Amino acid sequence: MVHTGRVEPSADDIRLQLDRIVGSSMFANADRMTSFLRFVVERALAGEGDQLKEYVVGVAVFGRTDDYDPRLDSIVRVEARRLRTKLDEYYAGDGRDDAVAIRIPRGSYVPVFERREAVPMASPIVPADTKPTIARRNWRPGLTALALVLLAALPLSLVAWRAGFGASVGRATPIVTVGVLPFSEYSADAADELLAAQLTDGVTSELARNRALGVASYTSAQQFAGARRPLPEIAQALKVEMILEGSVTRTGDRVRVEGRLVDVASNRKIWVDEFNGSVADVKDIQRRVAAAAARAAEQARSR
């Protein structure tokens, strides 16, 4: 793993940041870049950064065959440039306040992880000859009284803002935490396995966009693929209150997804639903699954 900076972020911090990036609006329709980023980050975290060569990325991420020749096909270099630009745009916008940075240095496909330190805002410097002094100003008595009334009301206004509009903008802590387990598929077809993984990743990313939810990282939940362990044990490991399970069935070009949301504390299914569509509608299906599951989780916690 490659790190820079004084304090190295942990693997969990990096995975959470990875989910935050791919779940952002900037990466919403960037499937190839998302796959590219996930692949190189996971390989680096697994200590396999030295294997991240152009040929390996081309075959593993972009589906090139064994006879792929990077000298003739520049897909990896082109997508790497786009990914670097996209990451720069993300950290200049949505991720400006993120604590962990993930970057792909030029000339390499090995990601660099660094913890970002908040830069304190400097106090504005007021020229000495422009500093206001009450003695120099000829305040009218009426204006002075009005100013005092407004200052007295200011704390109450701030309280009202925090309770109303301020709360709607964002929450300090989520109202409920959710872990999305890898969706199961009952088929020996590799395409079905890939489809289930795509849906799991997509639903996780969609849920992560909901500020009312705290969502365990996709890569953390992946360790429980096929594991037959009690849900309370899994929830404790993921530090979540609810578990979303799912199964995927494909018949021709038709897809059926069944979702189940379990409240771990009560060991009770609080939501079960079925979603149908075509293989071409996978993105729409994952959005519908995430939206319905999010509503069920929020309603269960608000009761």
N, C-alpha and C positions, 0 to 999 in steps of 0.2 A: 504494500500500500504506500502511496506517495502522499506526503503531507508537507505543508509549508505553514509558517506562522509560529508564534510562540507556544500556543496551546493547541494541541491536536484534537480535533473532534473525534468522538467515539464512533464505532461502526453504527450503533443505533441512531446517533445524531445524523450521520450521513444518510442513512436509509430514510429517516423522517424527512430530511431535506429533499431527497430524491423524489419522494411522494409529493411533497409540496410543489416542486417544480413541475412535474408531469401532470399534476392536478390543477395547475394554473390555467387561466384562460388563454395564455399565449401558446400553450402546448396542446390545447383542446383538439385541434385537427391536424396535429403533427405526429402521426403514428410512427413514421419511419424514424424521425428524430428521437421520439420517446423510446423506441426499441433500441436504437443506437446508444442512447444515454444509459438506459438500464443495463445493457450488456456490458459496457466498459466499466461502469461503476461496480457491478457485482463481481466481475473478473478481478478488478483491482482489490476489492475487499477480501476476495478469496486468496490473495497473494499471487495471482497469475497475471499481474500487470506486464511482466516481461513477454508474455505471449500475445499481447494485443498488437498484432501486426496487420497491415492492410489486407492481406490475403485472408486471415482468420476472420476479421470483421466482415469482409465481403461475403464469405460463405455462411457465417453464423447469423448475421443480421439481415443481409440483403438477398439471401437465397441463391447466391451464385454457385455454380457446379464446381466439381473438383478441378476442371480444366480452366478455371477462372484465372485470367492474367491481368494483374493490376496495371501493367504498363499499357494495356489496350483498353481497359475499362476503368474509368476514373470515378465510378460511383461513390466509393468510400471517401475519396478526397473532397469531392463536391459536397457530400452530405456533412462531412466534418466541418467544412467552412461554414455551412449554414447553421450547424449546431452551435459552433462557437459564437456566431453573431446572435443567435437566439438567446443563448445564455447571457450574453452581455446586455441584451435588451431586457431580459427578465430582471437582472439585478439592478438595472437602471430604473425599473418600474415597479412591478408587483413585489419583487424580492429585495427592494432597497433596504428594508429593515431586518432581513433574515440574518440569523446568527452564524450560519454555515454557508460557505461558498463552494460550489463545485464548478471546476473549469477544466477545459481541454486545451492544454498549451499547443501552440502552433508547432508543427513538425512532429507531433506525437499523438497517439490515441489513448494514452494513459492519463486518466483524470487526476487532478490535483484537488485536495480537500484542505480547506483552511477555515479557521474560526475567525469571524469578523468582529472587530471590536467597535462598539458604538463610539462615534465621534461626537463629543459634547459640542453643543452649539455655542459659538462665541457670543458674548454680550455685545450689543451694538455700542460703538464708540460715539459719544456725543461731543462735538467740539465744545470747548470751554465757553466760548462766547455765545453759544446757542442754548445752554442749559437753562430751563425755565426756573424762575424764582418767583414765588408768590408776591414778594415785595415789589417787583418791577411791574406787575400787572395790575391794572385798575379794574378788578372784578366788580361787576354789578351785583348788588345784594340778591336780586332775584335769581340770577344765574348761579350764584354760589349755593343758594338753598336747593336749587334743582339738582346740582351736582351731588350734594350730600345725600339727597333722597335716592338718587340712582345708585350711588355707592353702597348705601344701606341695603338696597334690594338685590344687589349683585349676587351675594352668596345664595339667596333663595333661587335666583334664576339658574345658577350653576347646578344646584341640586335638582331642579326640575328638568334641566337638560340631560343630566346623567340618568335620571329615572325614565325619561321619555325618549327623545331623539337619540341621545348618546347611546342608550342601550340597544337601539335598533341598528346602529352602525356596526357594532361588533361586541362580542362578549369576552370578558377576561378569561373565563373558563367555559368549556362546553357544557351543555345541560345533560349530555349523555355520551358515553364512549362506546364505540362499536369496532368489532374485529370481523373482517370478511375472510372466511376460510376458503381455500381453493375449491371452486365448483367441481363437482364430480361429473364424470361422463362414463356411460356404460357401453364402451365400444373399444375395440382393439385398433381402430383407425387412428393414425397419428394426427390426421386433420381434425378429428373430433377433440383430441387432447389439446391441440393448439387453440381450437375455438373456445374450449372451456377456460383455458388460461387467459385468453384475450378478454373474455367476459368478466372474469374475476378481476383482472387488472382495471378494466374500464369502470366497473361498478365501484371499486375502491376509490378510483380517482374522482368519480362523480360525487361520491359521498364526502370526500375530503374538501370539496368546494363549499359544502354547507357549514357555515360558521357555528351553527348550533351543535354540531357533532364533533367529537374527537375520534379520529379514525386511526387504528393501528396500521403501520406501514405494510404495504403489499409484500415486501420481501420478508418481513418478520413473520407474517401469517403463512408464508409459503412453507415454512419448516414443518407445518402440521398437515401437509398434503398426504393423504392416505393414512394418517396416524389415527389409531383407534384409542384415543385418550378421553377421559371425562371432560365435558365442556367446562366445568369450573376450573379444572387444572389449566386448560388452554387459555381461558379468560384471565386467570391470574398471571400467566406468563406474558400475555399481551397487554395486561393492565387495562382491561375493558370490562364494561358491565353487560354488554349484549353481544351476541354472536350471530352473524348472518351466514347461513348456509345456502347452497344452491346446487341444482343438478341441471345438466344440459343434455337434451336429446335432439339429434339431427336426423331428419328423414328426407333424403334428397336435398332440396334447397330450402326446406322448412326447418325452423329451429323452435324448440319449446324449452323455456327456462322456468323452473320452479324455485321460488325463493322462500326461505323460512327464517324468521327472526326469533331468537330465543333470549328471554330475560334470564340471565344466569342465576341471579339471587333466588328467584322463585322456581327455576328450572321448568319454565313454562313457555310454550310457543305463543307469542303475542301477535304474530302475523304470518300468514301463508298466502301466497298468490301465484298465479301462473301467467306467463307472458309468451306470446307467440309472434312469429314474424319470419322473414326470410333471412338467409345468410347475408344478403346485402344490407339488411336492416339491423345489423349487430349493434351499431352505435346507438340507434334509437331504442333498442331493447335494453341495453345497459343503463341508459338514462331513465327509462321507465321503471326498471327494477330499483335503481338507487332512489328515485323520487318517492316511490311507494314505501320503501323500507325506512327512509328518513322520516316520512310523515308518521309512520307507525311508532318509531322510536321516540319521537318528540311527544306524540300524544300519550304514550305510555308513561313518560316521565312527568307530564304536566297534570296527571290525574291525582 
